[in-house]
Amino acid sequence: MSSETKEELRTLLEHAGYDVPDNELDGMIRVYQINQARLKLLHAADLDDEEVAGTFSPKTTGGLEAS
């Protein structure tokens, strides 16, 4: 885990009004990284004027594993 990623996540959480202790933040890093990877894929898609709708399923990770 890079310290930049940890500080980025901490900043986002603080901006949302959350004060998360380091031990809990460490547990969130991998999920945050998976989410960021998915967002990059979504932004890279050439969808022209199509609307995008997301879905959430806690049992699937689209090939990315949370550990």
C-alpha positions, 0 to 999 in steps of 0.5 A, spaced: 500 500 500 502 506 498 502 512 503 499 516 497 493 512 496 492 512 504 492 519 504 488 520 498 483 515 502 483 519 508 482 526 505 476 523 501 473 520 508 475 527 512 471 531 506 465 526 507 465 528 515 469 521 517 474 520 522 477 513 521 483 510 525 489 508 522 487 500 523 480 501 520 483 505 514 488 500 512 482 495 512 479 499 507 485 500 502 484 494 498 476 495 497 478 503 495 483 500 490 478 495 487 473 501 486 478 506 483 480 500 478 473 499 476 472 507 475 478 507 470 475 502 466 468 505 466 471 512 464 475 509 459 469 506 455 467 509 449 459 510 450 458 516 446 451 519 448 449 512 452 447 513 459 451 508 464 447 505 470 451 502 475 449 495 479 452 493 486 453 486 488 457 484 494 459 477 492 462 479 485 468 483 484 468 483 476 475 479 476 478 483 482 479 480 488 479 484 495 483 481 500 
